[in-house]
Amino acid sequence: MSYTFEQALHAFKNDKIRELSQDEMGLRFLKLRSLSRREQMNRLLLDHGNLLPDLRGNDYLRHIFDSDITDEQIEQTINSIY
């Protein structure tokens, strides 16, 4: 199964972490969730030449999930923060 943002969010809220981690898009969702603070998500966007959207909460996360930012770029940002 390849998760959409809404499906991944639903699975996350229902504590289906293992299932998410076994799917490429589910894993993308989990990686983005690890950037839980807005300033961390802003850093991801800015570090890779993207504009900051004027969105809040899950809409902001959805925007990044659906963006052209690669999983490698997400991992680079995670590694530079943690």
MARSETOR-797483 format. One record per residue: x, y negated, z of N, C-alpha, C in turn; residue number from 1. Coordinates in steps of 0.001 Angstrom, whole numbers, padded with zeros to 6 digits. Layout:
N
+---------+---------+---------+---------+---------+---------+---------+---------+---------+------+
|    n.xx |    n.yy |    n.zz |   ca.xx |   ca.yy |   ca.zz |    c.xx |    c.yy |    c.zz | nuti |
+---------+---------+---------+---------+---------+---------+---------+---------+---------+------+
|       X |       Y |       Z |       X |       Y |       Z |       X |       Y |       Z |  NUM |
...
+---------+---------+---------+---------+---------+---------+---------+---------+---------+------+
//
This chain:
82
+---------+---------+---------+---------+---------+---------+---------+---------+---------+------+
|    n.xx |    n.yy |    n.zz |   ca.xx |   ca.yy |   ca.zz |    c.xx |    c.yy |    c.zz | nuti |
+---------+---------+---------+---------+---------+---------+---------+---------+---------+------+
|  000849 |  001184 |  000000 |  000000 |  000000 |  000000 |  000888 | -001238 |  000000 |    1 |
|  000591 | -002160 | -000855 |  001290 | -003442 | -000863 |  000350 | -004473 | -000239 |    2 |
|  000760 | -005015 |  000889 | -000097 | -005910 |  001663 | -000216 | -007288 |  001040 |    3 |
| -001426 | -007832 |  001093 | -001626 | -009256 |  000862 | -001376 | -009947 |  002202 |    4 |
| -001325 | -011256 |  002193 | -001128 | -011974 |  003451 | -002244 | -011650 |  004438 |    5 |
| -003484 | -011682 |  003973 | -004618 | -011441 |  004858 | -004576 | -010032 |  005447 |    6 |
| -004222 | -009045 |  004629 | -004133 | -007668 |  005114 | -003005 | -007521 |  006138 |    7 |
| -001876 | -008155 |  005866 | -000746 | -008089 |  006794 | -001091 | -008774 |  008114 |    8 |
| -001747 | -009906 |  008052 | -002150 | -010616 |  009266 | -003109 | -009759 |  010089 |    9 |
| -004062 | -009138 |  009421 | -005022 | -008266 |  010108 | -004302 | -007086 |  010761 |   10 |
| -003398 | -006459 |  010029 | -002639 | -005332 |  010582 | -001804 | -005786 |  011780 |   11 |
| -001188 | -006951 |  011676 | -000373 | -007485 |  012768 | -001222 | -007722 |  014018 |   12 |
| -002374 | -008328 |  013823 | -003264 | -008599 |  014955 | -003771 | -007312 |  015594 |   13 |
| -003817 | -006231 |  014807 | -004260 | -004935 |  015312 | -003088 | -004040 |  015708 |   14 |
| -001932 | -004663 |  015916 | -000735 | -003979 |  016417 | -000290 | -002818 |  015522 |   15 |
| -000383 | -002999 |  014216 |  000033 | -001980 |  013246 |  001441 | -002296 |  012733 |   16 |
|  002343 | -002568 |  013661 |  003699 | -002994 |  013319 |  004432 | -001915 |  012531 |   17 |
|  004309 | -000685 |  012958 |  005000 |  000411 |  012266 |  004552 |  000511 |  010806 |   18 |
|  003245 |  000430 |  010583 |  002728 |  000494 |  009216 |  003248 | -000673 |  008381 |   19 |
|  003267 | -001855 |  008965 |  003783 | -003027 |  008258 |  005252 | -002848 |  007894 |   20 |
|  006017 | -002293 |  008809 |  007462 | -002160 |  008584 |  007806 | -001145 |  007503 |   21 |
|  006849 | -000328 |  007103 |  007092 |  000696 |  006087 |  006680 |  000252 |  004687 |   22 |
|  006308 | -001007 |  004553 |  005862 | -001551 |  003274 |  006669 | -002812 |  002967 |   23 |
|  007043 | -002995 |  001715 |  007874 | -004147 |  001336 |  007231 | -005480 |  001725 |   24 |
|  005962 | -005648 |  001407 |  005299 | -006917 |  001728 |  004971 | -007011 |  003219 |   25 |
|  004716 | -005881 |  003841 |  004510 | -005868 |  005285 |  005771 | -006277 |  006019 |   26 |
|  006907 | -005779 |  005541 |  008189 | -006140 |  006139 |  008488 | -007622 |  005915 |   27 |
|  008139 | -008137 |  004746 |  008300 | -009578 |  004482 |  007502 | -010386 |  005508 |   28 |
|  006269 | -009959 |  005757 |  005427 | -010633 |  006739 |  006092 | -010623 |  008112 |   29 |
|  006602 | -009469 |  008525 |  007242 | -009361 |  009839 |  008489 | -010239 |  009935 |   30 |
|  009258 | -010290 |  008868 |  010450 | -011148 |  008873 |  010054 | -012614 |  009025 |   31 |
|  009023 | -013011 |  008309 |  008573 | -014400 |  008422 |  008008 | -014684 |  009810 |   32 |
|  007318 | -013723 |  010395 |  006798 | -013892 |  011753 |  007930 | -014058 |  012765 |   33 |
|  009087 | -013482 |  012459 |  010220 | -013631 |  013376 |  010722 | -015077 |  013413 |   34 |
|  010384 | -015840 |  012386 |  010682 | -017277 |  012370 |  009467 | -017997 |  012957 |   35 |
|  009225 | -017756 |  014225 |  007962 | -018138 |  014838 |  007789 | -019638 |  015052 |   36 |
|  008860 | -020355 |  015118 |  008752 | -021800 |  015336 |  008726 | -022531 |  014005 |   37 |
|  007950 | -023577 |  013971 |  007804 | -024345 |  012734 |  009147 | -024871 |  012232 |   38 |
|  010006 | -025323 |  013153 |  011303 | -025849 |  012712 |  012145 | -024753 |  012049 |   39 |
|  011961 | -023507 |  012459 |  012683 | -022408 |  011813 |  012144 | -022153 |  010408 |   40 |
|  010828 | -022233 |  010248 |  010246 | -022068 |  008915 |  010621 | -023247 |  008023 |   41 |
|  010663 | -024447 |  008598 |  011107 | -025622 |  007843 |  012534 | -025423 |  007352 |   42 |
|  013371 | -024907 |  008215 |  014771 | -024655 |  007845 |  014856 | -023682 |  006673 |   43 |
|  014067 | -022622 |  006723 |  014031 | -021661 |  005617 |  013683 | -022369 |  004312 |   44 |
|  012648 | -023168 |  004335 |  012229 | -023870 |  003122 |  013292 | -024848 |  002641 |   45 |
|  013785 | -025688 |  003529 |  014756 | -026711 |  003144 |  016086 | -026114 |  002699 |   46 |
|  016541 | -025062 |  003380 |  017809 | -024420 |  003012 |  017788 | -023861 |  001599 |   47 |
|  016602 | -023584 |  001103 |  016496 | -022962 | -000214 |  015767 | -023853 | -001220 |   48 |
|  015825 | -025169 | -000970 |  015377 | -026155 | -001948 |  013887 | -026284 | -002132 |   49 |
|  013118 | -025976 | -001115 |  011665 | -026086 | -001207 |  011180 | -027289 | -000414 |   50 |
|  010080 | -027858 | -000856 |  009460 | -028966 | -000145 |  008659 | -028436 |  001033 |   51 |
|  008515 | -029262 |  002051 |  007723 | -028872 |  003211 |  006251 | -029160 |  002938 |   52 |
|  005404 | -028152 |  003039 |  003974 | -028370 |  002794 |  003313 | -029035 |  003996 |   53 |
|  002236 | -029717 |  003749 |  001468 | -030344 |  004826 |  000359 | -029380 |  005239 |   54 |
|  000764 | -028290 |  005879 | -000161 | -027239 |  006290 |  000061 | -026916 |  007756 |   55 |
| -000882 | -026224 |  008341 | -000795 | -025844 |  009753 | -000962 | -024333 |  009918 |   56 |
| -000367 | -023810 |  010992 | -000585 | -022440 |  011439 | -000427 | -021376 |  010373 |   57 |
| -001438 | -020533 |  010265 | -001372 | -019421 |  009322 | -001351 | -019871 |  007871 |   58 |
| -001888 | -021057 |  007578 | -001806 | -021568 |  006206 | -000354 | -021837 |  005828 |   59 |
|  000422 | -022309 |  006790 |  001851 | -022562 |  006568 |  002579 | -021244 |  006315 |   60 |
|  002299 | -020259 |  007161 |  002906 | -018940 |  007008 |  002486 | -018302 |  005685 |   61 |
|  001223 | -018430 |  005316 |  000727 | -017890 |  004046 |  001459 | -018531 |  002864 |   62 |
|  001663 | -019840 |  002942 |  002364 | -020559 |  001878 |  003759 | -019969 |  001657 |   63 |
|  004483 | -019727 |  002745 |  005832 | -019172 |  002627 |  005775 | -017722 |  002154 |   64 |
|  004840 | -016951 |  002685 |  004671 | -015544 |  002288 |  004462 | -015443 |  000774 |   65 |
|  003650 | -016328 |  000217 |  003317 | -016295 | -001211 |  004308 | -017059 | -002085 |   66 |
|  005318 | -017665 | -001479 |  006271 | -018485 | -002237 |  007280 | -017618 | -002985 |   67 |
|  008146 | -018305 | -003744 |  009184 | -017593 | -004501 |  010465 | -017393 | -003692 |   68 |
|  010425 | -017698 | -002411 |  011575 | -017433 | -001541 |  011785 | -015924 | -001488 |   69 |
|  013025 | -015516 | -001693 |  013318 | -014081 | -001729 |  013501 | -013519 | -000320 |   70 |
|  013405 | -012207 | -000231 |  013647 | -011541 |  001052 |  015082 | -011765 |  001507 |   71 |
|  016007 | -011831 |  000562 |  017407 | -012090 |  000906 |  017569 | -013472 |  001527 |   72 |
|  016858 | -014457 |  001001 |  016917 | -015805 |  001563 |  016317 | -015840 |  002972 |   73 |
|  015242 | -015095 |  003163 |  014635 | -015002 |  004497 |  015644 | -014397 |  005467 |   74 |
|  016292 | -013321 |  005045 |  017281 | -012650 |  005896 |  018470 | -013561 |  006199 |   75 |
|  018914 | -014343 |  005212 |  020018 | -015283 |  005440 |  019657 | -016283 |  006531 |   76 |
|  018461 | -016814 |  006455 |  018026 | -017788 |  007453 |  017899 | -017139 |  008826 |   77 |
|  017318 | -015954 |  008881 |  017196 | -015239 |  010159 |  018575 | -015011 |  010761 |   78 |
|  019512 | -014544 |  009945 |  020869 | -014270 |  010437 |  021578 | -015531 |  010906 |   79 |
|  021308 | -016657 |  010262 |  021967 | -017900 |  010671 |  021371 | -018465 |  011964 |   80 |
|  020144 | -018095 |  012280 |  019488 | -018576 |  013499 |  019795 | -017668 |  014683 |   81 |
|  019723 | -016371 |  014445 |  019891 | -015410 |  015543 |  021252 | -014833 |  015470 |   82 |
+---------+---------+---------+---------+---------+---------+---------+---------+---------+------+
//
